[in-house]
């Protein structure tokens, strides 16, 4: 190794060098880096030797320095969420913006233990089901539901699926977009905890609202969310026909309700399975995306639609 190479290796975090080597060995499409502190991106550029690099952060300072080194960047919203959720949201953004394709393998590097160091590596495969959900399809979703709103809904759904509430598994159904028609096809099950609050106090992008949704998810009924992220209603019973719909065996009543309401309206429905925490997105009466739960900080996997045990 030349003296210059030694200097570069010393400047580049050792785990990042290892991640680059792993990506080459696996034939990974990209290395996803989630920095928590400033980095010498120029040394990383010299070490990556042509590998596809994605840098995801909620710090504009980190992103700007990464862009100056020639790396593609993904802006994350500032939020107190787990690293698994940050990886999940970064991958959703990457697919939506044509940075990654279905079936791609990604090596993620992040600070799992010490915020001052990159100390963890996870290999993620974007499963085969995404071959049907291209970035063009995701942008088509944005024509009826803005991507930022959809991302916020998926974010809270993943939290519900992974964490549950007070140690208990929780299922949930969130219907987003086309709120007027959705409300016309639902009826209240009882008291609506969101009723009476101003619109700005009911927006999903407010962390307090997301926490409230996680708490209310323990109650029966669906959430109805407008295009701008405002929660229009909670605890609603969906009254839409299931005639002609077909779902994999084992999916429960929430999934059938999600299929029915998205067949009857232009909405997108996000269902959290109570049995295993899996999150499914529905549009047009069909499952278009499945996100496996990320309990115990396991890596997110995008997978084929699979059946699950029928509720007891």
N, C-alpha and C positions, 0 to 999 in steps of 0.2 A: 504494500500500500504506500502511495506517495505521501510526502509530508502534508500536501494540500488536502488529500483525502482524510488524513488523520485529523486535521483541523476541522473539516466538515463533520466528521463522525462525532467529534467531541462536542460540537455546537448543537447538533441535532439530538433530541432526546433519544436515548437508547431504545426505548420501547417502540418509538416511531420508526426507527431503522428496522427493528424486528418486524413491525407490521408491514413495512414495504417489502421485506423479503418474503413474508408469508403471502402477501397479495400476489407476488410474482409466481410463487410456487403453486398457489391454488388457481391461478388464472382469474383472479377477482377483477370485476369491472372497475372497482374504485376503492379508495381508502377514505373513509369518513372520519374526520377529526373533529372532536368537540373540545376545544381548549377552554380552560377556566382561568388561565393566566397568560400574560404576554409570551410570545414565542419568536424565535429566530426563523421566520418563514423562508428567508433566502437559503439558509442551510438545509431546510427541509426540501426546498425545490431542487437543490443540487443532489440530494440523496435519493429523491423519488425516481429520478431517471425515466421520466416519461409516463409514469403511472397516473391514472386519473385520480385527482385529489378533490375531495369536497370538504369544505370547512363550515361547520354549523355553530352558530353562537348567537346569544342575545346582546352581545357587545359590539357596537358599531366600530369601536377602535380595533378589536381583534379582526373583524371582517375586513376592514379597510386595509390593514397591514397584510392580510392574506391575499386580498385582491391585487395589491401592488406586486406580490411575488408571482402572480399569474394563476392563482388557484380560483376555482369556482366556489362561491359562497352561498350559504343558506341562512337567512335571517330567522331566528326563533324569537317568539314573544317572551319578554321577561315574565317568569312565573316560577313559583316554588313547587316544582314537580320533580319526580325521580329521574334519574339518568335514563332509565328504560323508556320513559315517556318522551324524553328529549330525543332519543334515537329514533323512536317511532315517528314523531312529528317531522324530524329531519328527512326521513325516508319518504314520507308522504309528499313533502315539498319537492324532493328530488325527482320523484316519479312524475309529479304534476308539471314540472318544468323541464321535462325531457333530459334530465341529467342521468337517470337510470332507466333501464327497461325491465320488462317482466323476465323472471328467471335469473336475474343478475345475482352474483355473489359479491358481498361487500364486507370489507374488514373495517370494523369500527374501533377507534382508539379514543379513550376518554379517561377522565379522572374518577375512578370508582371509589377511591379511599381518601386520597390526599388532593385537595383542590389545587395545590401548587404543582402537581406533577401528573403527566400522562402515565397511568399505572395499570390500565386494564385494556384487554383486547377481546373483542367478540366477533365471530364470523357469522354473518347473516345471509341467508338466501331468500331472495324475493320469489316466493313460490310460484308454481306453474299457473295458479288461477289468475295471476296478473296478466297472463297472455291474453285474457279476454278483457282486462281493464287497462287499456293503454292510457298514456297521458292525454290523448285526444278525448277519451271517454271522461277523464276527470275534469277536463275543461268544459265538456258538455254539461257536467253536473253544475259547474259554476254558472252556466247560463240561467239556471233556476235558483240555485243556492250559491251565494258567493263563497269562494273557497275558504276564506278566513272564518266564516260562520260554520261551515262544515267541519273545518279543522277543530274549532272550539268544541263542537258537539262530540266529535270522535275523541277528543282529549278527555272530556269528562266521562264518556262511556268507558274508555279504557281504565280510568281510575276506579270506576264502580266495579268493573269486572275483575280487576286485580285485587282491590282492597276490601270489597264488600262494605259492610257497616257494622261496627261493634263486634267484629269477629264472625259475623254471619254472611253467607253468600247472598248477594242481592241481584235480582234481575231488573231490567228496565227497558222502556221503549220511549225513544225520543223521535218525534216527527218534525222535520224541519223544512220550511218553505211552503208556498201555496197555503198560508195559514187560514185564509178565509174559507176556502173550500174544505180544508181539513176540519176546521171547527164545525162546519155545517154537517159533517159526517161523524161527529162525536157527540157524546152527551156526558154531563158531569156525573161522577160516581159519589160525590159528596162535597165536602169543603175543599175549596181550591186555595192552597197556601199563598199563591201569588196574587190573588185577587185584591184589588184596592191599592196596589203599589204603582208608583209612576213608572213610565217606560224605562227611564234611565236607571231605575233601581231594579230592573228585571233583565238586564243584559248579560248574556253568558260570558262576555269578556271580562266581567267583574269577578274576581276570585271569590268574593262573598256569595255571589249568585251560584257559582259552580259548587261551592260547599253546600249551599241550600238544596241544590238538586240532588246531590249525593245523599243528603239526609232524607229528603222527600221520596227518593227512589224506593224506600222501604214500603211506601204505601202503594195501593193498587192503582192502576190506570197509567195513561200515557202523558208525556209532556208534549205540548205543541209550541214550536219555536218559529218565529218569523224569520224572513230572509236576513234581517239585520242583526239577528242574534237575540232579539227580545223574546222572553218566555211569555207567550200569550195565555197559556193555561196549563194546569197540571191536574192529575187525577181524572183523566178523561177516558171514557169507554169508547172504543172505536166501533162504529156501526157501518161497516162497508162489506159488500158481498165477497165471498171467497169462491164463488162459482167459477170454474175454469182455471183456477190457480193450481199449481203443482209445486210442492216443496219436497226436499229430501225427507225420508222417513225419520222420525224421532224429533223433529223440530216442534216446539210447543206453541201455545196459543199466542204468545207475543209475536212470534215469527209469522204466524198466519195473519195476525192483525196488521203487521208491518207490510206484508205482501199485499193485503187487501187495500189498505189506504194508499199505497204508492201506485197501485193499478188504477184506482179511481181518481187520483189527483196527480199533480206534478211534483209532489213532495218527495223527499228522501227520508227514509226511516232508518234509525240506528237502534239495534236491539242488543242488549246485554243478556247473555244466557245465564240464568241463575245456577244451572247445574255445573258449569265449568268456567264461567267468566268470559267465554268467547264473544267477541263483538262482530256483528254482521251488519253490513249496509245493504238496504233494499232500494231498488228503483224500478218502476214499471212492473211491479209484482214479482220481481226476481231478486235473488241474492247477487250482488255485484262485487262484493269484497268481504273477505273473512280475515279478521285479525285475531290470532291466538293470544290468550292471556299471558301476562308477563310477571307472574308471581315469582317471588324470591329472586328478582332482578335477572331472570332469564331473558335471553335475547328475544325480541319480537320476531315472529315468523309469519310471512304471508303465504297462505296455503290454499290448496284446493278445498272446495266446499266439502265438508264431511258431515256425516250424521253424528248425533250424540244420543245418549240414553234418553228414552222418554221419561218425563217427570213421573215420580212414583205416585 
